[in-house]
């Protein structure tokens, strides 16, 4: 199960990096697309893995 979660998180990360919030792309929609049903859990796992919240990658904010 851990490996599957890592794979899904990786794909969600890639989608966030290529997403365009001006087209309506959102963290919640991308998380759902990759099977994360609880936004708070997705955000926590994302922060633990990438060191910042997912909205930063959606907005393409610098670190």
mmCIF file as Biopython writes it, N, C-alpha, C and O atoms, coordinates in Angstrom:
data_model
#
loop_
_atom_site.group_PDB
_atom_site.id
_atom_site.type_symbol
_atom_site.label_atom_id
_atom_site.label_alt_id
_atom_site.label_comp_id
_atom_site.label_asym_id
_atom_site.label_entity_id
_atom_site.label_seq_id
_atom_site.pdbx_PDB_ins_code
_atom_site.Cartn_x
_atom_site.Cartn_y
_atom_site.Cartn_z
_atom_site.occupancy
_atom_site.B_iso_or_equiv
_atom_site.auth_seq_id
_atom_site.auth_asym_id
_atom_site.pdbx_PDB_model_num
ATOM 1   N N  . UNK A ? 1  ? 0.817   -1.202 0.000   1.0 0.0 1  A 1 
ATOM 2   C CA . UNK A ? 1  ? 0.000   0.000  0.000   1.0 0.0 1  A 1 
ATOM 3   C C  . UNK A ? 1  ? 0.858   1.262  0.000   1.0 0.0 1  A 1 
ATOM 4   O O  . UNK A ? 1  ? 0.505   2.251  -0.643  1.0 0.0 1  A 1 
ATOM 5   N N  . UNK A ? 2  ? 1.973   1.235  0.711   1.0 0.0 2  A 1 
ATOM 6   C CA . UNK A ? 2  ? 2.843   2.397  0.761   1.0 0.0 2  A 1 
ATOM 7   C C  . UNK A ? 2  ? 3.376   2.778  -0.609  1.0 0.0 2  A 1 
ATOM 8   O O  . UNK A ? 2  ? 3.428   3.956  -0.961  1.0 0.0 2  A 1 
ATOM 9   N N  . UNK A ? 3  ? 3.773   1.768  -1.379  1.0 0.0 3  A 1 
ATOM 10  C CA . UNK A ? 3  ? 4.284   2.034  -2.720  1.0 0.0 3  A 1 
ATOM 11  C C  . UNK A ? 3  ? 3.209   2.663  -3.599  1.0 0.0 3  A 1 
ATOM 12  O O  . UNK A ? 3  ? 3.477   3.621  -4.324  1.0 0.0 3  A 1 
ATOM 13  N N  . UNK A ? 4  ? 2.007   2.130  -3.534  1.0 0.0 4  A 1 
ATOM 14  C CA . UNK A ? 4  ? 0.914   2.670  -4.334  1.0 0.0 4  A 1 
ATOM 15  C C  . UNK A ? 4  ? 0.641   4.129  -3.979  1.0 0.0 4  A 1 
ATOM 16  O O  . UNK A ? 4  ? 0.401   4.950  -4.864  1.0 0.0 4  A 1 
ATOM 17  N N  . UNK A ? 5  ? 0.676   4.446  -2.706  1.0 0.0 5  A 1 
ATOM 18  C CA . UNK A ? 5  ? 0.470   5.831  -2.276  1.0 0.0 5  A 1 
ATOM 19  C C  . UNK A ? 5  ? 1.576   6.732  -2.820  1.0 0.0 5  A 1 
ATOM 20  O O  . UNK A ? 5  ? 1.302   7.850  -3.257  1.0 0.0 5  A 1 
ATOM 21  N N  . UNK A ? 6  ? 2.814   6.261  -2.800  1.0 0.0 6  A 1 
ATOM 22  C CA . UNK A ? 6  ? 3.933   7.040  -3.337  1.0 0.0 6  A 1 
ATOM 23  C C  . UNK A ? 6  ? 3.752   7.303  -4.824  1.0 0.0 6  A 1 
ATOM 24  O O  . UNK A ? 6  ? 4.014   8.410  -5.296  1.0 0.0 6  A 1 
ATOM 25  N N  . UNK A ? 7  ? 3.317   6.317  -5.550  1.0 0.0 7  A 1 
ATOM 26  C CA . UNK A ? 7  ? 3.106   6.466  -6.996  1.0 0.0 7  A 1 
ATOM 27  C C  . UNK A ? 7  ? 2.005   7.491  -7.254  1.0 0.0 7  A 1 
ATOM 28  O O  . UNK A ? 7  ? 2.159   8.382  -8.090  1.0 0.0 7  A 1 
ATOM 29  N N  . UNK A ? 8  ? 0.889   7.359  -6.527  1.0 0.0 8  A 1 
ATOM 30  C CA . UNK A ? 8  ? -0.208  8.300  -6.711  1.0 0.0 8  A 1 
ATOM 31  C C  . UNK A ? 8  ? 0.224   9.718  -6.338  1.0 0.0 8  A 1 
ATOM 32  O O  . UNK A ? 8  ? -0.131  10.676 -7.025  1.0 0.0 8  A 1 
ATOM 33  N N  . UNK A ? 9  ? 0.986   9.851  -5.259  1.0 0.0 9  A 1 
ATOM 34  C CA . UNK A ? 9  ? 1.468   11.165 -4.837  1.0 0.0 9  A 1 
ATOM 35  C C  . UNK A ? 9  ? 2.401   11.762 -5.887  1.0 0.0 9  A 1 
ATOM 36  O O  . UNK A ? 9  ? 2.339   12.959 -6.164  1.0 0.0 9  A 1 
ATOM 37  N N  . UNK A ? 10 ? 3.250   10.946 -6.461  1.0 0.0 10 A 1 
ATOM 38  C CA . UNK A ? 10 ? 4.159   11.417 -7.514  1.0 0.0 10 A 1 
ATOM 39  C C  . UNK A ? 10 ? 3.370   11.953 -8.712  1.0 0.0 10 A 1 
ATOM 40  O O  . UNK A ? 10 ? 3.689   13.015 -9.247  1.0 0.0 10 A 1 
ATOM 41  N N  . UNK A ? 11 ? 2.355   11.222 -9.122  1.0 0.0 11 A 1 
ATOM 42  C CA . UNK A ? 11 ? 1.555   11.660 -10.267 1.0 0.0 11 A 1 
ATOM 43  C C  . UNK A ? 11 ? 0.760   12.924 -9.943  1.0 0.0 11 A 1 
ATOM 44  O O  . UNK A ? 11 ? 0.613   13.803 -10.792 1.0 0.0 11 A 1 
ATOM 45  N N  . UNK A ? 12 ? 0.257   13.012 -8.732  1.0 0.0 12 A 1 
ATOM 46  C CA . UNK A ? 12 ? -0.438  14.230 -8.319  1.0 0.0 12 A 1 
ATOM 47  C C  . UNK A ? 12 ? 0.533   15.409 -8.342  1.0 0.0 12 A 1 
ATOM 48  O O  . UNK A ? 12 ? 0.170   16.504 -8.771  1.0 0.0 12 A 1 
ATOM 49  N N  . UNK A ? 13 ? 1.756   15.191 -7.885  1.0 0.0 13 A 1 
ATOM 50  C CA . UNK A ? 13 ? 2.788   16.240 -7.901  1.0 0.0 13 A 1 
ATOM 51  C C  . UNK A ? 13 ? 3.047   16.706 -9.338  1.0 0.0 13 A 1 
ATOM 52  O O  . UNK A ? 13 ? 3.105   17.907 -9.602  1.0 0.0 13 A 1 
ATOM 53  N N  . UNK A ? 14 ? 3.199   15.768 -10.250 1.0 0.0 14 A 1 
ATOM 54  C CA . UNK A ? 14 ? 3.436   16.125 -11.650 1.0 0.0 14 A 1 
ATOM 55  C C  . UNK A ? 14 ? 2.265   16.920 -12.215 1.0 0.0 14 A 1 
ATOM 56  O O  . UNK A ? 14 ? 2.462   17.897 -12.937 1.0 0.0 14 A 1 
ATOM 57  N N  . UNK A ? 15 ? 1.047   16.501 -11.885 1.0 0.0 15 A 1 
ATOM 58  C CA . UNK A ? 15 ? -0.137  17.229 -12.355 1.0 0.0 15 A 1 
ATOM 59  C C  . UNK A ? 15 ? -0.177  18.649 -11.778 1.0 0.0 15 A 1 
ATOM 60  O O  . UNK A ? 15 ? -0.539  19.593 -12.480 1.0 0.0 15 A 1 
ATOM 61  N N  . UNK A ? 16 ? 0.192   18.799 -10.515 1.0 0.0 16 A 1 
ATOM 62  C CA . UNK A ? 16 ? 0.197   20.135 -9.911  1.0 0.0 16 A 1 
ATOM 63  C C  . UNK A ? 16 ? 1.202   21.047 -10.607 1.0 0.0 16 A 1 
ATOM 64  O O  . UNK A ? 16 ? 0.935   22.231 -10.812 1.0 0.0 16 A 1 
ATOM 65  N N  . UNK A ? 17 ? 2.350   20.498 -10.968 1.0 0.0 17 A 1 
ATOM 66  C CA . UNK A ? 17 ? 3.379   21.304 -11.624 1.0 0.0 17 A 1 
ATOM 67  C C  . UNK A ? 17 ? 2.963   21.766 -13.016 1.0 0.0 17 A 1 
ATOM 68  O O  . UNK A ? 17 ? 3.432   22.799 -13.493 1.0 0.0 17 A 1 
ATOM 69  N N  . UNK A ? 18 ? 2.096   21.015 -13.661 1.0 0.0 18 A 1 
ATOM 70  C CA . UNK A ? 18 ? 1.676   21.372 -15.019 1.0 0.0 18 A 1 
ATOM 71  C C  . UNK A ? 18 ? 0.273   21.971 -15.060 1.0 0.0 18 A 1 
ATOM 72  O O  . UNK A ? 18 ? -0.218  22.341 -16.126 1.0 0.0 18 A 1 
ATOM 73  N N  . UNK A ? 19 ? -0.365  22.064 -13.905 1.0 0.0 19 A 1 
ATOM 74  C CA . UNK A ? 19 ? -1.735  22.585 -13.835 1.0 0.0 19 A 1 
ATOM 75  C C  . UNK A ? 19 ? -1.763  24.092 -14.080 1.0 0.0 19 A 1 
ATOM 76  O O  . UNK A ? 19 ? -0.758  24.787 -13.933 1.0 0.0 19 A 1 
ATOM 77  N N  . UNK A ? 20 ? -2.927  24.562 -14.451 1.0 0.0 20 A 1 
ATOM 78  C CA . UNK A ? 20 ? -3.133  25.991 -14.670 1.0 0.0 20 A 1 
ATOM 79  C C  . UNK A ? 20 ? -4.348  26.437 -13.864 1.0 0.0 20 A 1 
ATOM 80  O O  . UNK A ? 20 ? -5.485  26.173 -14.254 1.0 0.0 20 A 1 
ATOM 81  N N  . UNK A ? 21 ? -4.108  27.115 -12.734 1.0 0.0 21 A 1 
ATOM 82  C CA . UNK A ? 21 ? -5.239  27.530 -11.902 1.0 0.0 21 A 1 
ATOM 83  C C  . UNK A ? 21 ? -6.188  28.487 -12.612 1.0 0.0 21 A 1 
ATOM 84  O O  . UNK A ? 21 ? -7.349  28.598 -12.218 1.0 0.0 21 A 1 
ATOM 85  N N  . UNK A ? 22 ? -5.730  29.173 -13.639 1.0 0.0 22 A 1 
ATOM 86  C CA . UNK A ? 22 ? -6.617  30.087 -14.367 1.0 0.0 22 A 1 
ATOM 87  C C  . UNK A ? 22 ? -7.642  29.322 -15.204 1.0 0.0 22 A 1 
ATOM 88  O O  . UNK A ? 22 ? -8.652  29.888 -15.622 1.0 0.0 22 A 1 
ATOM 89  N N  . UNK A ? 23 ? -7.380  28.026 -15.450 1.0 0.0 23 A 1 
ATOM 90  C CA . UNK A ? 23 ? -8.340  27.168 -16.161 1.0 0.0 23 A 1 
ATOM 91  C C  . UNK A ? 23 ? -9.255  26.444 -15.193 1.0 0.0 23 A 1 
ATOM 92  O O  . UNK A ? 23 ? -10.114 25.665 -15.608 1.0 0.0 23 A 1 
ATOM 93  N N  . UNK A ? 24 ? -9.075  26.697 -13.910 1.0 0.0 24 A 1 
ATOM 94  C CA . UNK A ? 24 ? -9.912  26.051 -12.920 1.0 0.0 24 A 1 
ATOM 95  C C  . UNK A ? 24 ? -9.302  24.826 -12.276 1.0 0.0 24 A 1 
ATOM 96  O O  . UNK A ? 24 ? -9.962  24.156 -11.482 1.0 0.0 24 A 1 
ATOM 97  N N  . UNK A ? 25 ? -8.041  24.513 -12.601 1.0 0.0 25 A 1 
ATOM 98  C CA . UNK A ? 25 ? -7.375  23.395 -11.948 1.0 0.0 25 A 1 
ATOM 99  C C  . UNK A ? 25 ? -7.246  23.701 -10.457 1.0 0.0 25 A 1 
ATOM 100 O O  . UNK A ? 25 ? -6.950  24.835 -10.079 1.0 0.0 25 A 1 
ATOM 101 N N  . UNK A ? 26 ? -7.464  22.702 -9.616  1.0 0.0 26 A 1 
ATOM 102 C CA . UNK A ? 26 ? -7.372  22.914 -8.180  1.0 0.0 26 A 1 
ATOM 103 C C  . UNK A ? 26 ? -6.648  21.750 -7.515  1.0 0.0 26 A 1 
ATOM 104 O O  . UNK A ? 26 ? -6.567  20.651 -8.064  1.0 0.0 26 A 1 
ATOM 105 N N  . UNK A ? 27 ? -6.126  22.017 -6.326  1.0 0.0 27 A 1 
ATOM 106 C CA . UNK A ? 27 ? -5.465  20.974 -5.551  1.0 0.0 27 A 1 
ATOM 107 C C  . UNK A ? 27 ? -6.458  19.856 -5.258  1.0 0.0 27 A 1 
ATOM 108 O O  . UNK A ? 27 ? -6.130  18.680 -5.411  1.0 0.0 27 A 1 
ATOM 109 N N  . UNK A ? 28 ? -7.658  20.211 -4.843  1.0 0.0 28 A 1 
ATOM 110 C CA . UNK A ? 28 ? -8.658  19.201 -4.488  1.0 0.0 28 A 1 
ATOM 111 C C  . UNK A ? 28 ? -9.002  18.298 -5.675  1.0 0.0 28 A 1 
ATOM 112 O O  . UNK A ? 28 ? -9.105  17.081 -5.519  1.0 0.0 28 A 1 
ATOM 113 N N  . UNK A ? 29 ? -9.177  18.882 -6.848  1.0 0.0 29 A 1 
ATOM 114 C CA . UNK A ? 29 ? -9.520  18.088 -8.034  1.0 0.0 29 A 1 
ATOM 115 C C  . UNK A ? 29 ? -8.379  17.143 -8.410  1.0 0.0 29 A 1 
ATOM 116 O O  . UNK A ? 29 ? -8.619  15.987 -8.758  1.0 0.0 29 A 1 
ATOM 117 N N  . UNK A ? 30 ? -7.160  17.624 -8.342  1.0 0.0 30 A 1 
ATOM 118 C CA . UNK A ? 30 ? -6.010  16.788 -8.681  1.0 0.0 30 A 1 
ATOM 119 C C  . UNK A ? 30 ? -5.852  15.682 -7.650  1.0 0.0 30 A 1 
ATOM 120 O O  . UNK A ? 30 ? -5.560  14.541 -8.008  1.0 0.0 30 A 1 
ATOM 121 N N  . UNK A ? 31 ? -6.038  16.000 -6.390  1.0 0.0 31 A 1 
ATOM 122 C CA . UNK A ? 31 ? -5.952  14.981 -5.338  1.0 0.0 31 A 1 
ATOM 123 C C  . UNK A ? 31 ? -7.002  13.895 -5.559  1.0 0.0 31 A 1 
ATOM 124 O O  . UNK A ? 31 ? -6.693  12.707 -5.458  1.0 0.0 31 A 1 
ATOM 125 N N  . UNK A ? 32 ? -8.237  14.290 -5.860  1.0 0.0 32 A 1 
ATOM 126 C CA . UNK A ? 32 ? -9.296  13.312 -6.125  1.0 0.0 32 A 1 
ATOM 127 C C  . UNK A ? 32 ? -8.971  12.453 -7.331  1.0 0.0 32 A 1 
ATOM 128 O O  . UNK A ? 32 ? -9.203  11.243 -7.323  1.0 0.0 32 A 1 
ATOM 129 N N  . UNK A ? 33 ? -8.432  13.082 -8.372  1.0 0.0 33 A 1 
ATOM 130 C CA . UNK A ? 33 ? -8.084  12.335 -9.594  1.0 0.0 33 A 1 
ATOM 131 C C  . UNK A ? 33 ? -7.139  11.178 -9.272  1.0 0.0 33 A 1 
ATOM 132 O O  . UNK A ? 33 ? -7.213  10.122 -9.901  1.0 0.0 33 A 1 
ATOM 133 N N  . UNK A ? 34 ? -6.256  11.373 -8.299  1.0 0.0 34 A 1 
ATOM 134 C CA . UNK A ? 34 ? -5.278  10.350 -7.961  1.0 0.0 34 A 1 
ATOM 135 C C  . UNK A ? 34 ? -5.664  9.540  -6.738  1.0 0.0 34 A 1 
ATOM 136 O O  . UNK A ? 34 ? -4.819  8.873  -6.140  1.0 0.0 34 A 1 
ATOM 137 N N  . UNK A ? 35 ? -6.949  9.593  -6.356  1.0 0.0 35 A 1 
ATOM 138 C CA . UNK A ? 35 ? -7.461  8.695  -5.336  1.0 0.0 35 A 1 
ATOM 139 C C  . UNK A ? 35 ? -7.347  9.165  -3.904  1.0 0.0 35 A 1 
ATOM 140 O O  . UNK A ? 35 ? -7.568  8.382  -2.980  1.0 0.0 35 A 1 
ATOM 141 N N  . UNK A ? 36 ? -7.008  10.423 -3.697  1.0 0.0 36 A 1 
ATOM 142 C CA . UNK A ? 36 ? -6.941  10.963 -2.341  1.0 0.0 36 A 1 
ATOM 143 C C  . UNK A ? 36 ? -8.299  11.584 -2.024  1.0 0.0 36 A 1 
ATOM 144 O O  . UNK A ? 36 ? -8.660  12.622 -2.579  1.0 0.0 36 A 1 
ATOM 145 N N  . UNK A ? 37 ? -9.043  10.947 -1.136  1.0 0.0 37 A 1 
ATOM 146 C CA . UNK A ? 37 ? -10.406 11.390 -0.859  1.0 0.0 37 A 1 
ATOM 147 C C  . UNK A ? 37 ? -10.493 12.397 0.285   1.0 0.0 37 A 1 
ATOM 148 O O  . UNK A ? 37 ? -11.509 13.074 0.441   1.0 0.0 37 A 1 
ATOM 149 N N  . UNK A ? 38 ? -9.444  12.496 1.076   1.0 0.0 38 A 1 
ATOM 150 C CA . UNK A ? 38 ? -9.431  13.427 2.200   1.0 0.0 38 A 1 
ATOM 151 C C  . UNK A ? 38 ? -8.393  14.508 1.936   1.0 0.0 38 A 1 
ATOM 152 O O  . UNK A ? 38 ? -7.194  14.234 2.000   1.0 0.0 38 A 1 
ATOM 153 N N  . UNK A ? 39 ? -8.831  15.743 1.635   1.0 0.0 39 A 1 
ATOM 154 C CA . UNK A ? 39 ? -7.877  16.809 1.304   1.0 0.0 39 A 1 
ATOM 155 C C  . UNK A ? 39 ? -6.816  17.057 2.382   1.0 0.0 39 A 1 
ATOM 156 O O  . UNK A ? 39 ? -5.655  17.306 2.057   1.0 0.0 39 A 1 
ATOM 157 N N  . UNK A ? 40 ? -7.198  16.993 3.641   1.0 0.0 40 A 1 
ATOM 158 C CA . UNK A ? 40 ? -6.226  17.241 4.715   1.0 0.0 40 A 1 
ATOM 159 C C  . UNK A ? 40 ? -5.137  16.170 4.737   1.0 0.0 40 A 1 
ATOM 160 O O  . UNK A ? 40 ? -3.965  16.472 4.962   1.0 0.0 40 A 1 
ATOM 161 N N  . UNK A ? 41 ? -5.529  14.924 4.504   1.0 0.0 41 A 1 
ATOM 162 C CA . UNK A ? 41 ? -4.525  13.848 4.463   1.0 0.0 41 A 1 
ATOM 163 C C  . UNK A ? 41 ? -3.597  14.009 3.268   1.0 0.0 41 A 1 
ATOM 164 O O  . UNK A ? 41 ? -2.386  13.818 3.380   1.0 0.0 41 A 1 
ATOM 165 N N  . UNK A ? 42 ? -4.174  14.362 2.127   1.0 0.0 42 A 1 
ATOM 166 C CA . UNK A ? 42 ? -3.354  14.586 0.936   1.0 0.0 42 A 1 
ATOM 167 C C  . UNK A ? 42 ? -2.339  15.694 1.200   1.0 0.0 42 A 1 
ATOM 168 O O  . UNK A ? 42 ? -1.156  15.543 0.895   1.0 0.0 42 A 1 
ATOM 169 N N  . UNK A ? 43 ? -2.801  16.806 1.768   1.0 0.0 43 A 1 
ATOM 170 C CA . UNK A ? 43 ? -1.911  17.933 2.044   1.0 0.0 43 A 1 
ATOM 171 C C  . UNK A ? 43 ? -0.807  17.531 3.011   1.0 0.0 43 A 1 
ATOM 172 O O  . UNK A ? 43 ? 0.348   17.911 2.819   1.0 0.0 43 A 1 
ATOM 173 N N  . UNK A ? 44 ? -1.140  16.778 4.034   1.0 0.0 44 A 1 
ATOM 174 C CA . UNK A ? 44 ? -0.136  16.349 5.009   1.0 0.0 44 A 1 
ATOM 175 C C  . UNK A ? 44 ? 0.906   15.440 4.363   1.0 0.0 44 A 1 
ATOM 176 O O  . UNK A ? 44 ? 2.106   15.613 4.578   1.0 0.0 44 A 1 
ATOM 177 N N  . UNK A ? 45 ? 0.450   14.479 3.577   1.0 0.0 45 A 1 
ATOM 178 C CA . UNK A ? 45 ? 1.398   13.581 2.902   1.0 0.0 45 A 1 
ATOM 179 C C  . UNK A ? 45 ? 2.264   14.344 1.911   1.0 0.0 45 A 1 
ATOM 180 O O  . UNK A ? 45 ? 3.463   14.093 1.793   1.0 0.0 45 A 1 
ATOM 181 N N  . UNK A ? 46 ? 1.644   15.275 1.204   1.0 0.0 46 A 1 
ATOM 182 C CA . UNK A ? 46 ? 2.383   16.069 0.220   1.0 0.0 46 A 1 
ATOM 183 C C  . UNK A ? 46 ? 3.468   16.889 0.914   1.0 0.0 46 A 1 
ATOM 184 O O  . UNK A ? 46 ? 4.613   16.930 0.464   1.0 0.0 46 A 1 
ATOM 185 N N  . UNK A ? 47 ? 3.092   17.543 2.015   1.0 0.0 47 A 1 
ATOM 186 C CA . UNK A ? 47 ? 4.053   18.365 2.760   1.0 0.0 47 A 1 
ATOM 187 C C  . UNK A ? 47 ? 5.184   17.501 3.307   1.0 0.0 47 A 1 
ATOM 188 O O  . UNK A ? 47 ? 6.347   17.900 3.257   1.0 0.0 47 A 1 
ATOM 189 N N  . UNK A ? 48 ? 4.854   16.323 3.829   1.0 0.0 48 A 1 
ATOM 190 C CA . UNK A ? 48 ? 5.887   15.422 4.352   1.0 0.0 48 A 1 
ATOM 191 C C  . UNK A ? 48 ? 6.861   14.989 3.260   1.0 0.0 48 A 1 
ATOM 192 O O  . UNK A ? 48 ? 8.057   14.836 3.510   1.0 0.0 48 A 1 
ATOM 193 N N  . UNK A ? 49 ? 6.347   14.796 2.059   1.0 0.0 49 A 1 
ATOM 194 C CA . UNK A ? 49 ? 7.175   14.306 0.952   1.0 0.0 49 A 1 
ATOM 195 C C  . UNK A ? 49 ? 7.957   15.416 0.261   1.0 0.0 49 A 1 
ATOM 196 O O  . UNK A ? 49 ? 9.143   15.251 -0.023  1.0 0.0 49 A 1 
ATOM 197 N N  . UNK A ? 50 ? 7.305   16.548 -0.012  1.0 0.0 50 A 1 
ATOM 198 C CA . UNK A ? 50 ? 7.924   17.594 -0.827  1.0 0.0 50 A 1 
ATOM 199 C C  . UNK A ? 50 ? 8.374   18.823 -0.041  1.0 0.0 50 A 1 
ATOM 200 O O  . UNK A ? 50 ? 9.023   19.708 -0.599  1.0 0.0 50 A 1 
ATOM 201 N N  . UNK A ? 51 ? 8.036   18.886 1.248   1.0 0.0 51 A 1 
ATOM 202 C CA . UNK A ? 51 ? 8.526   19.971 2.093   1.0 0.0 51 A 1 
ATOM 203 C C  . UNK A ? 51 ? 7.736   21.264 2.031   1.0 0.0 51 A 1 
ATOM 204 O O  . UNK A ? 51 ? 8.136   22.261 2.632   1.0 0.0 51 A 1 
ATOM 205 N N  . UNK A ? 52 ? 6.629   21.263 1.321   1.0 0.0 52 A 1 
ATOM 206 C CA . UNK A ? 52 ? 5.764   22.440 1.232   1.0 0.0 52 A 1 
ATOM 207 C C  . UNK A ? 52 ? 4.363   21.984 0.827   1.0 0.0 52 A 1 
ATOM 208 O O  . UNK A ? 52 ? 4.188   20.871 0.331   1.0 0.0 52 A 1 
ATOM 209 N N  . UNK A ? 53 ? 3.368   22.844 1.037   1.0 0.0 53 A 1 
ATOM 210 C CA . UNK A ? 53 ? 1.995   22.441 0.712   1.0 0.0 53 A 1 
ATOM 211 C C  . UNK A ? 53 ? 1.763   22.386 -0.803  1.0 0.0 53 A 1 
ATOM 212 O O  . UNK A ? 53 ? 2.467   23.046 -1.568  1.0 0.0 53 A 1 
ATOM 213 N N  . UNK A ? 54 ? 0.781   21.602 -1.227  1.0 0.0 54 A 1 
ATOM 214 C CA . UNK A ? 54 ? 0.550   21.428 -2.664  1.0 0.0 54 A 1 
ATOM 215 C C  . UNK A ? 54 ? 0.133   22.701 -3.386  1.0 0.0 54 A 1 
ATOM 216 O O  . UNK A ? 54 ? 0.401   22.840 -4.579  1.0 0.0 54 A 1 
ATOM 217 N N  . UNK A ? 55 ? -0.503  23.613 -2.707  1.0 0.0 55 A 1 
ATOM 218 C CA . UNK A ? 55 ? -0.939  24.832 -3.409  1.0 0.0 55 A 1 
ATOM 219 C C  . UNK A ? 55 ? 0.246   25.634 -3.922  1.0 0.0 55 A 1 
ATOM 220 O O  . UNK A ? 55 ? 0.105   26.394 -4.881  1.0 0.0 55 A 1 
ATOM 221 N N  . UNK A ? 56 ? 1.412   25.480 -3.301  1.0 0.0 56 A 1 
ATOM 222 C CA . UNK A ? 56 ? 2.601   26.194 -3.779  1.0 0.0 56 A 1 
ATOM 223 C C  . UNK A ? 56 ? 2.987   25.723 -5.181  1.0 0.0 56 A 1 
ATOM 224 O O  . UNK A ? 56 ? 3.369   26.533 -6.025  1.0 0.0 56 A 1 
ATOM 225 N N  . UNK A ? 57 ? 2.889   24.429 -5.427  1.0 0.0 57 A 1 
ATOM 226 C CA . UNK A ? 57 ? 3.226   23.917 -6.765  1.0 0.0 57 A 1 
ATOM 227 C C  . UNK A ? 57 ? 2.146   24.246 -7.764  1.0 0.0 57 A 1 
ATOM 228 O O  . UNK A ? 57 ? 2.444   24.475 -8.936  1.0 0.0 57 A 1 
ATOM 229 N N  . UNK A ? 58 ? 0.891   24.276 -7.331  1.0 0.0 58 A 1 
ATOM 230 C CA . UNK A ? 58 ? -0.201  24.661 -8.226  1.0 0.0 58 A 1 
ATOM 231 C C  . UNK A ? 58 ? -0.023  26.101 -8.690  1.0 0.0 58 A 1 
ATOM 232 O O  . UNK A ? 58 ? -0.247  26.414 -9.859  1.0 0.0 58 A 1 
ATOM 233 N N  . UNK A ? 59 ? 0.371   26.959 -7.790  1.0 0.0 59 A 1 
ATOM 234 C CA . UNK A ? 59 ? 0.550   28.375 -8.117  1.0 0.0 59 A 1 
ATOM 235 C C  . UNK A ? 59 ? 1.934   28.658 -8.687  1.0 0.0 59 A 1 
ATOM 236 O O  . UNK A ? 59 ? 2.215   29.774 -9.123  1.0 0.0 59 A 1 
ATOM 237 N N  . UNK A ? 60 ? 2.803   27.639 -8.685  1.0 0.0 60 A 1 
ATOM 238 C CA . UNK A ? 60 ? 4.179   27.771 -9.188  1.0 0.0 60 A 1 
ATOM 239 C C  . UNK A ? 60 ? 4.929   28.848 -8.429  1.0 0.0 60 A 1 
ATOM 240 O O  . UNK A ? 60 ? 5.700   29.612 -9.010  1.0 0.0 60 A 1 
ATOM 241 N N  . UNK A ? 61 ? 4.694   28.902 -7.111  1.0 0.0 61 A 1 
ATOM 242 C CA . UNK A ? 61 ? 5.411   29.854 -6.264  1.0 0.0 61 A 1 
ATOM 243 C C  . UNK A ? 61 ? 6.831   29.362 -6.037  1.0 0.0 61 A 1 
ATOM 244 O O  . UNK A ? 61 ? 7.051   28.158 -5.907  1.0 0.0 61 A 1 
ATOM 245 N N  . UNK A ? 62 ? 7.789   30.263 -5.986  1.0 0.0 62 A 1 
ATOM 246 C CA . UNK A ? 62 ? 9.172   29.851 -5.693  1.0 0.0 62 A 1 
ATOM 247 C C  . UNK A ? 62 ? 9.294   29.367 -4.255  1.0 0.0 62 A 1 
ATOM 248 O O  . UNK A ? 62 ? 8.519   29.770 -3.387  1.0 0.0 62 A 1 
ATOM 249 N N  . UNK A ? 63 ? 10.268  28.506 -4.010  1.0 0.0 63 A 1 
ATOM 250 C CA . UNK A ? 63 ? 10.491  28.001 -2.652  1.0 0.0 63 A 1 
ATOM 251 C C  . UNK A ? 63 ? 11.120  29.020 -1.762  1.0 0.0 63 A 1 
ATOM 252 O O  . UNK A ? 63 ? 11.371  28.745 -0.589  1.0 0.0 63 A 1 
#
